[in-house]
Amino acid sequence: MNILLRRVVDRVVRVGNLKITGPDGSVHSFGDGSGPLVHVHIKTTHAERAITLHPSLAVGEAFMDQELDFLEGDVLSFLHLIYENTGPMGSGDALSRAMEGVRVAIRGLHQMNTHRRSKRNVERHYDLSGEMYKLFLDEDMQYSCAYFERPDMTLEEAQLAKKRHIAAKLRLKQGQSVLDIGCGWGGLGLYIARNFQADVLGVTLSKEQHAIATERARAEGLDSHAHFEIRDYRDLNERFDRIVSVGMFEHVGVNHYRTFFEKCATLLKPDGVMLLHSIGRFGPPTSTNAFIRKHIFPGGYIPALSEVLPAIEKAGLMVGDIEILRIHYAETLKAWRERFMANRDKAKAIYDERFCRMWEFYLSGSEAAFRWQDMMVFQIQLTRKNDAVPITRGYMEKAEKALAMHEMGHQPGGAEAKPKRGRKKVSEGE
């Protein structure tokens, strides 16, 4: 193990029980010996050099390429140990903060998400095999943070609770027009169409997601109410009673926040309501993790609220409500990671070993960031008028309870089941 890397690790890891076997077979221990042992084997000098120079990228890449393995522990336990020593992002030493400042200064170059680049970025991640996503997502294929009203909830129950929570904040009424920006595989749009007889337009840049969402609408007999298109939100000109966007804002890019909210302001009717659900961070603005930017979400960025709210204000929209979801995404990612690992052989049959290692590192790293770093999820309710929603939050809870009662009357399968003929739809205030 080279002396520079050994000194860096020795300076960083003061708490915990870390052991590293280098490519030469030498074994070095770090930390105070507390907690479970994490034993890392760096197999090649190439990986050792890369990790010394750029650990945030090279550790994941070395794991992907089988140049690094865990003899004791796993990716999640390793990251827990590291984060326990380094603390939240931005709290490192002066050199680390200076380097992060440089990365923040040039981050805009990585987020020039033009129409063409946005489509290409989406294809990199969301046009992967739908069968692969089915290996770890819930039955409704919700690829965003679930809402754990109770700690004993299953993933399916928590994702259904998330859809109820969002629908309540939108204050949906029967027959309204609804825009779903970044509609995924159609689950939320179909939920809204099914329960409110709303006319939903879902837009996505993913051919794979569009095909699945369209087929689901047809299979459920909801294609007269839910329509899905491959369109960039910037190309829309219609106006809507309600706008919802879940898990898409992370791909907009900091350079385009004002464009996003100004466009939403023009698409939202004067008395309309919008709900934005996005990953965010508790701390100040920073840069995208190098591994995530290169291998998982090119062009993506997780904003601080201090970057989002000014763009909302300049667009002329009003913030009616902000909710911060803590730990919910950590629990969601835990469920995804466990399901993915249980179906790892099937994922390998679809892709290969390198892909499986990349996704293991991505899911574990994301869970660790939400559990032990400064990641969170925010939901921002937006309006154009300050009286578009009631002045107290009681209507949200009332709507959620009405939806829950309505869902109990459906056939087994929850969101997948067709509504019974003649059954009254849920409306706001019911």
N, C-alpha and C positions, 0 to 999 in steps of 0.2 A: 504494500500500500504506500503510495507516494507521500512524502512528508508534508506537502502543502495541503492535500486533502485531509490528512490526519490532524493537522493543526486546526483547520477550519471546523471539522467535526468536533474536536475536543473543545473548541471555544463555544460552539453552539449548544452541544448536548451536555448539560450539567445535571439534569434530572432524568431518571429512567434507567433502562438497562438495554443498551445497544451494543451489539457485537458485529464487527465487520471483518469478513475474510477477504483479503485482497487477491488479485490475480496470481501473486507469487506464493499463495498459501499461508501467508502470515495472518495472524488473528489479533485484532485490537479491540479493547473494550472501552466503552464511553458511558458517562453518566454516573449516578451514585448507586446503581445496582437495585434501585427500587422498581417495583412493578414487574410485569411479565417480560421475559426476554424477547427481544427482536433481533434476529441474526440474519444479516444481509451478506450475500456472497456476490462480490463483484468479480466476474469471471475473466474479463479481458482488460488489458492496459488501455485499449481504445475507450472502453466505457469509463474507466477510472479517470482518464484525462478529460473526457467530456463532462463528467459529473463535477470535476474540480472547477471547470471553467463556466458551466452553465447548468447548475443542478436542477432548476425548475423545469427545464426541458429534458435534460439528459437522463435523469433517473427514470422517467416514464419511458423514454425511447430505449434505454438499455433493458428495461423489463420487457418491452414489446419484442425486442430482438433476441431475447433469452441470453443476454450478456450480464444480466443481474437476476438473481433469484432470492427467495426467502427460505432459509433453512429452519428458522423458527419465526412464527408470526406471519403476517401477510401485509398487503399494501395498506389496509386500513389501520392496523396496529402500528405500522411504521410511521404513517403520517400523524397519527395521534401523538406519538412520542415526539416527533419533530415540532408539531404545533404547541405542545405543552411547554417546549423550551423557547420557541420563538415568539409566542404570543400572537395577537391579532396582526393582520397585515398593516404595515406602516409603523410598527413599533420596534423595528430592529435597530441596529447600530447606525452611526452616522454614514458609513459607507453604503450600507444597504438602502438607507433613505435617499442618498444622493443618486444611486443607480436607478431607483424607482422613479425619482423625479425626472430623469432623462427619458425613461420609458413612457411616462405620462406625457411628456412634451411631444413625443413623436407618435403617439397612439393614433392620432387622426389619420396618419398614412395607412394604417391597417384597417380603417373603418370607412374608406371611401366607397360606400355601398351604392353604386349606381344601379340602374335597372338590371343591366347585364351581369354585373358582379353579384348582386343580391341573388339572382336566379342560380348562378353557378355555386354560390355558397350553400344555398338550400339543397341543391342536388348532392353536394358532398355528404350531407348528413341525413336528410329526410327522404331521399330517394333510395335509401338502402331497402333491402327486402322487407316487405310487410310481414313476412313470416318470422323474420328475426325479431321484430318488435313485439310480435305476439308471444314470444317466449318469456317476456318479463313484464309487460304492461298488464293492466287490468282488462277485463272483458270489453270495456268500452274504448280501449286504446287511448286513454288519457295520458299524454306525455307532458304533464306539468304537475306542479305541487298539489298534492291532495290536502284535504282539510279534516284533521283528526279531532272530531268533537269529543271523542272518548279514546283513551290510550289503547283500549282493546279492540278497536275497529280493524276490520280487514281492509286491504287496499281497495277492494271494490266498494266497500261501504264508505270509505273516506273520499274516494273520487266522486261518488254520488253526492256526498255531503258538500263537496266543493262546488258542484254544479248548482245545487240548491242555494248555496251561499251567494254565488254570483248572480243567479236569477233574482234573488231577493233584493240585492243592491241595485239591480237594473230597474226595479219596480215595473216589471213587465205586465202588460195587459193584453187581452185577447186581440188577435188580428193586427198587431203592430208590425212594422217593417224593422228588421234587425240585420245589422251588418256584423259579421264575425271576421275580423282581420287576423289572418293566420289561423285558419279553421282546423288545421291538423287533419285527422281522419274523420272529422265530422261529428264527433260525439256530443259536443256542447250544442252545436247548431241543431242537431236532431232532437236533443233534450228539450230545447226551447220550442221547436216546431211541434213536438209531440204534446207538450203540456200546455201550450198557450195558443195553439193554432196560429202562430206568428208566421210571417213570410220572411224566411231567413236566407240571406245571401252570404255564403262562406267563400272567402278568397284565400288562395294559397299559391305558392310558386312551385310546389312539388307535384310532379305528375303522378307519383305513387300515391300520395295522400289524396289527391283529387279523384283518382280512379276508385279508391276504396270508399271514400265518402259518398260519391255518386251512386255506387252500387248499394251501399247501405240504405240510402234514402229510397232507392227503388224497391229494395227488398222489404222495407217496412211500410211501403205505401205512403211515404211522406214526401215524394218527389214533387208534389203539387205545392208544398209549403217550404221545403228546404232545397235550395239550389246551390251547387258548388262550381266555382270557376277558377281557372288558372289565370290570375290577374294580380298585378302589382297594385297595392292600395293607392299609390300615387296616380293611377290612371282612372280611378273611379270618379263619377260625376253625379250619381244619384244622391238623394237625401233620405235619411233614415230616422225613425223614432228612437231607436236604440243602437248603440255601437258597443261591441265587446271585443277585447283583444287579450288573449291568454297565451303567454309564453312566446310571443312574437317580438315584443319590444326589445328584447335582448339582442335581436339581429338588426335593429334599425341603424345603430352606430351613432356615436355622440355627435358627429358632424350633421346628422339629419334629424335631430330631435325637434327643432323648430318646424321643419317641413312636415314631420309626422303630425304634430298637434295642430298646425294650421290647416292641414288637410282634413283632419278629423273635425275641426270646427266648422268647416264648410260642408261636410257631409252630414252633420248632426242638425236635426230640425231645431228651431228656436226653443221648444219646450222638451227637447230630448235629453236623454241620460246616457252616459258612456261609463264603462267600467274597464279599467286597465289593470291587468294582473301580470306582474313581471318580477323576475329576480332582481334584487337590489343588494346594497351593502350598507352596513351601519356606519362605516368609516368614511373618510374623505375620498374623492375621486382617485382612481389608480389606473393601472393598465391590466389588460387581459393576461391571464396565466399563459406562458409560452406554449406549454403542451396542449392546452385547450385550443388556443388560437391556431396552432399548426395542424393538429390532428382531428379535432372534434368540431369546433364551431369557427371556421374562418370568417373574419369580419364581425364576430360577435363581441359584445362588451356588456359588463354588468355595471349599471350606473349607481351612483350615490343619489339620494333624493335631492341634494343640493344642485345636481345637474339637471334634474327632471323638472322641478317646480318652476324655475325661471322660464323654461320653454313653454310651459303651460300658461303662465301669466302673459307672456308675449303673444300667445295665440288668441287671447281673449276668452279662454275657458275658465270656469270657476271650479275650485276643488270643493266638493260637498262632503267628502269623507275619505280618510286615509286609515287603512288598517295594516299593521305589520304582523306577518305570520312568522313566528320564530319556531324553529325545530320541526315544523310540519314537513319541510322539504327533506330534512335529514331522515325522518321516518319514512317518507316516500321513497327516497333513494336507497334506504336500507332494504325495503321490500323489493325494489327493482334489482338491487345487487344480489340478494339471496335467490331470487327467481332466475336471474341470468346464470348464476353459478350452478344452480340445480339443473339448468338446461344447456350447460356449456358445450356438451358434445353435439347437441343439435345445432348450436350456433356455429361450431367448428365445421360441421358438415355443410352449412350454407356458405361460410367464408373460409377461414383458416385459423391456425393457432395464433398468428400474429394479431389478427383482428380480435380474437377473444382476449388476448392479453391487453390490447389497447383499451377495450371496453371495460375490462376488470379495473384497470388503472383509472379510467375516466369515472366510472360509477363510484369507486372507493374514494377517489380524490374529491369528488363532488360532495359525497356524504360527509367526509371529514371537514370540508370547508363550511358546510351549513351547521355542523355539530360543534366545531371547535374554533372556527374562524369568524369572520364578520359578515357572512352571507345571510340573507333573509329574503322574504318575498313581501312585496307591497301590493296592495289593492287600492287604487285611487278611483274614486267616483267623481266624474266630471259632468258639468252642465253648462249651458249658456245663460241660464237665468237662475237667480238665487232662490226662487220658489218652485223649482221643478220637482223637488222632492220634499217630504215632510221635514219639519225642523227638529224632530227627535228621531232616534234610531229604532224606535219600537216597531215601525212598519217592517223592518228587515226580519226581525225575529218572528213576527206574525206571518209573514209570507213564507218563511222557511218551514214553519210548523204546518201551514196549509199544504205546501208541496209534499212534505213528509207523509201526511195523512193521505194525500192523493196517490202517492207512490205505493202505499200499502194496499191499495185496491187494484193494483196491476197484477198481471200474471207473474209467476216466478221468473226472475231474470232482470227485474228492475228496469233499467234504462233500455234494455234490449227488447222488452216486450211491447207488443202493440197495445194501444189503449183499447179498452172494451167498447163495443159499439154503443152509442147512446150515452156514454159516460160524460158527465159534465167536466169541462176543462177547468183548470185552476186559473183564477184571475187575481190580480192584486187586490188586497183588502178582503179576500174571501176567508 
